[in-house]
Amino acid sequence: MLPKGQGSWYYSAQMVQEKIRVHFGDYLSHAEVAIYSILAVLLFITALATIANAGKMLFDGLGHWTIAAQTLLVLDQLLVVLMLVEILHTVRISIRSHYLVTEPFLVVGLIASIRRILVITLEAANLTKAGSFTAENASIFRASMIELGLLGLLVLTLVFSITLLRRFAPNPKSTQEL
């Protein structure tokens, strides 16, 4: 119970505190959008630079008739661009809805795993193509095959996770009500 004559002061202090909380929340929300926007611009610039680099590598490969050797390197660069675009998509969703979506992160992990599988396959092909299969090369090859198997398992796990998430994920609107 409030002392006599103190009620209006108490309620006005509560209103001031509530106003401060609301304004502080608004400022944090604007700061969040600004940071996401800067991140989106930087991701966009990085993706453009990577596409330009992949195009230059492809053009150089065509010019020197080494397109076969450059193909996997160009594909590697393009998969990096795909990961950047997927992250940019996640940032865009976060800016619009103020809700963090997990599926794009799983997709980025899937792309990164497939990218690593391609790199390991290229390195293993170069190890076996050399003609002299030394004990050191055999050890590297064995480790590469173990990593390749684990990455395959990771790809299956990520695909299963994405499938489950799409089937059973809560609607963002329903989670905001909680």
C-alpha positions in Angstrom: 0.0 0.0 0.0 1.3 3.4 -0.9 1.5 6.3 1.6 -1.1 9.0 1.2 -0.2 11.5 -1.5 2.6 9.3 -3.0 0.4 7.5 -5.5 0.7 9.9 -8.4 4.5 10.2 -7.9 4.8 6.4 -7.9 2.8 6.0 -11.1 4.6 8.8 -12.9 8.0 7.2 -12.0 6.7 3.9 -13.4 5.6 5.7 -16.6 9.0 7.3 -17.0 10.8 4.0 -16.5 8.5 2.3 -19.0 9.2 5.1 -21.6 12.9 4.7 -21.0 12.6 0.9 -21.6 10.6 1.4 -24.8 13.0 4.0 -26.2 16.1 1.9 -25.2 14.4 -1.1 -27.0 13.8 1.1 -30.0 17.4 2.3 -30.1 18.7 -1.3 -29.8 16.4 -2.4 -32.6 17.7 0.4 -34.9 21.3 -0.5 -34.0 20.5 -4.2 -34.8 19.1 -3.2 -38.2 22.1 -0.9 -38.9 24.6 -3.7 -38.0 22.7 -6.2 -40.2 22.6 -3.7 -43.0 26.4 -3.1 -42.8 26.9 -6.9 -42.7 24.7 -7.4 -45.7 26.6 -4.8 -47.7 30.0 -6.4 -46.8 28.7 -9.8 -47.7 27.4 -8.5 -51.0 30.8 -6.9 -51.9 32.6 -10.1 -50.9 30.3 -12.2 -53.1 30.9 -9.9 -56.0 34.6 -10.0 -55.5 34.6 -13.8 -55.4 32.5 -14.0 -58.5 34.9 -11.7 -60.3 37.8 -13.8 -59.1 36.1 -17.0 -60.3 35.4 -15.4 -63.7 39.1 -14.3 -63.9 40.3 -17.8 -63.1 37.9 -19.3 -65.7 39.0 -16.7 -68.3 42.7 -17.4 -67.6 42.1 -21.1 -67.8 40.5 -20.7 -71.2 43.3 -18.4 -72.4 46.0 -20.9 -71.3 44.1 -24.0 -72.3 44.1 -25.3 -68.7 40.4 -25.2 -68.2 40.3 -28.8 -66.8 42.7 -27.8 -64.0 40.8 -24.6 -63.3 37.3 -26.1 -63.2 37.4 -27.4 -59.7 39.0 -24.2 -58.4 36.3 -22.1 -60.1 33.6 -24.4 -58.7 35.1 -24.0 -55.3 34.9 -20.2 -55.6 31.3 -20.4 -56.8 30.4 -22.5 -53.9 31.9 -19.9 -51.6 29.6 -17.3 -53.4 26.6 -19.6 -52.8 27.4 -19.8 -49.1 27.8 -16.0 -49.0 24.4 -15.5 -50.7 22.8 -18.0 -48.3 24.2 -16.0 -45.4 23.0 -12.8 -47.0 19.5 -14.3 -47.3 19.6 -15.1 -43.6 20.6 -11.6 -42.8 17.8 -10.2 -45.0 15.2 -12.4 -43.2 16.6 -11.3 -39.8 16.3 -7.6 -40.8 12.7 -8.0 -42.0 11.3 -10.3 -39.3 13.6 -9.8 -36.3 13.5 -13.6 -36.1 16.5 -15.8 -36.4 15.8 -18.7 -38.9 18.0 -21.8 -38.4 17.5 -23.5 -41.8 19.8 -21.2 -43.8 22.7 -22.0 -41.4 22.1 -25.7 -42.0 22.2 -25.0 -45.8 25.5 -23.1 -45.4 26.9 -26.0 -43.5 25.7 -28.4 -46.2 27.3 -26.3 -48.9 30.5 -26.0 -46.9 30.6 -29.8 -46.4 30.1 -30.4 -50.1 32.7 -27.8 -51.0 35.2 -29.6 -48.7 34.3 -33.0 -50.2 35.2 -31.6 -53.7 38.5 -30.2 -52.4 39.4 -33.5 -50.7 38.5 -35.4 -53.9 40.8 -33.1 -56.0 43.7 -33.4 -53.5 43.3 -37.2 -53.4 43.2 -37.4 -57.2 46.5 -35.4 -57.3 48.1 -37.7 -54.7 47.3 -40.8 -56.7 48.1 -39.2 -60.1 51.7 -38.4 -59.2 52.8 -42.0 -59.9 55.0 -42.3 -56.8 52.8 -43.3 -54.0 55.0 -42.9 -50.9 54.3 -43.8 -47.3 53.6 -40.1 -46.6 51.2 -39.9 -49.5 49.5 -43.1 -48.3 49.1 -41.6 -44.8 47.6 -38.4 -46.2 45.3 -40.4 -48.5 44.1 -42.5 -45.6 43.4 -39.4 -43.5 41.6 -37.8 -46.5 39.4 -40.9 -46.9 38.4 -40.8 -43.2 37.6 -37.1 -43.5 35.6 -37.8 -46.7 33.6 -40.5 -44.9 32.9 -38.2 -41.9 31.9 -35.4 -44.3 29.5 -37.8 -46.1 27.9 -38.6 -42.7 27.7 -34.9 -42.0 26.0 -34.2 -45.3 23.4 -36.9 -44.6 22.8 -35.5 -41.1 22.4 -32.0 -42.4 20.0 -33.1 -45.1 18.0 -35.1 -42.5 18.0 -32.0 -40.2 16.8 -29.7 -42.9 14.0 -32.2 -43.8 12.9 -32.4 -40.2 13.1 -28.6 -39.8 10.9 -28.0 -42.8 8.4 -30.6 -41.7 8.1 -29.7 -38.0 9.4 -26.2 -37.6 7.2 -23.8 -35.7 5.8 -20.8 -37.6 7.6 -17.6 -36.7 4.3 -15.9 -36.1 3.3 -18.5 -33.5 6.6 -18.2 -31.7 6.3 -14.5 -31.3 3.1 -15.0 -29.3 5.0 -16.9 -26.6 
